[in-house]
Amino acid sequence: MLQRFQTQAKVENPRYGQLIIGPPGSGKTTYCNEAYKFYRELGRRVGVVNLDPANDNMSYDPVINVMELITVEDCMEHLQLGPNGALMHCAEYLEQHMEDWLLPALRKLSATHNYFLFDCPGQVELYTHHNAMARVFERLERERYSLVTVNLIDSHYCSEPAKFIATLLMALNTMMRMSLPHVNVLSKADLLRKHESRLHFNVDYYTDVLDLKYLLEKLDDDPTTRKYQKLNEAICSMVEDYALVSFQLLDSFSTDSMLRLRNHIDKANGYVYKAGEEQTVNSLLACAVGAETEAVRQQHDVQPYVE
């Protein structure tokens, strides 16, 4: 009976996807380009899907491009909308055309691709307040894609306490609304050395989101943020109560950094549990449970980015 259940539960031709989101300028398109080359070298049948209707500077060749369906520029011209309104309209338009445009295009690629990097729009409101992109992701899930949201945030926000707290709130809100496996990433970590003198705490404090009361004390030193003391305390308390937000550091141009992030992403979307690059039971279990010493973690996750 157990053998029959295992046979029935097996998914033929499993498909995987990373939903790359984050504020404008956080390095989403750069990550997609570097990740595409990285996963190709690992032997994965990967393709990049551009879902950003305002992405005019793609450094990769997308297998599907939403700009063939609709663009922000066209919406602004024909519907007399501003940039934000046009982007929201494009997201709604994409949702309306999932069945007759995006899903058929993905099905045509199923013979040659089973791993997709979805380069998503950079407007934060699409993930914190609007529902269209969440419904697009939900429809992909129903199509049997194993998805993970990869939320890229510029690491320089760690250098300003107010911005970092806002980042925590945004990340938590996105995680709750997307209801998907989620990996938060501090991108451009190779530039942290430039901001290291402005960091009030060690890098671990920001990646692990440790006791935020110490960050609140820094906010009280600023007359502008001091007057919002109760609001700041409430935000920090909520983030700590949920205890969901943490970050991985990323340098998109470092193979070692990409490998470290790959391990987290593969655990999140379940790729690690299929026959992939991990060849032995021991290596698979080590990847699955994150079995490594603190010294090794420090060596790979922190030391490359600070003096």
C-alpha positions, 0 to 999 in steps of 0.5 A: 500500500505504501509503495502504491502511495509513493507511486501515485505521489510521484510528480513526473517531469517536475518543474521548478522556479525562482520568483525574483522580486525586490525594490528597483535597483536591488540587482534582480536582472543582474542576478537573473543573468548570472544565475542563468549562466551559473545553473547552466554550468551545473547542467540544469535546463534553465531559462529566464522568463521576463515578467517585468514590462518595464525591463528595457535593459535585459542582459540575458535572452529571455525564453518568454518576454512579457514585453511582447504582450504589454509594456509600461510605456504603451500603457502610459501612452494609451491609458494616460497612466503614470508609471506606478499605475501603468505597472499595476495595470500590466500586472493585472493584464498579465493575470488576465492572460495567464491561460492564453499566453503565459501558461501555453508558452511555458508548456511549449518549453517543457521539453527543453526546460524544467527550471525557470528564473522569473524576473519580476517587476520591481514595484514593491506595492505589487507584493505588499498591497496589490494582488495580481502578482500573488494570483499569477504565482498561485496559478503557477503553483497549480500548474505544478511548479515548485516555487520559491520567492527570492527577495533581493534587497540592497545590502547598503540598507544595513547602514541606516537603521530606519531603512533597515527596519523598513526593509524588515517590515516590507520583507515580512509583509511580502512573505505573509502575502505571497504564502510561498517558500521564501529566501530574503537576500541582501544583494551587492554584498561585495559592496558592504566594505564601503559601508562597513564603517557605518554599520552599528553592529556585526554583519551577523546582526543584520542577516540573523535579525538579532535583538532589535531593541539595540537598533531602536536605541540607534533610532532614538539618536536621530531627532527625525526618527525619535518622534516615531519611537512607539511606531518603531517599537511596534514594528520591531516587536511584530517582526520579532514576534513572527520570527520569520525574517532573516537574510542571506548575503549575495555577491552575484559575481562570486561562484562561492556566493552563488553556491551558498545561495543555491543551497538555501533555494534548493531546500526552499523549493524542494529541488534538493530532494530530487536527483540533481547535483547532489550525488551521495546520501550524505551530501544530500542530507548535509544540504537539506539540514544545513549541517556545518559548523559556525566557523565554516558558516562565518568563513563562507557567509560573512568574512568574504564581505567585510574586512 
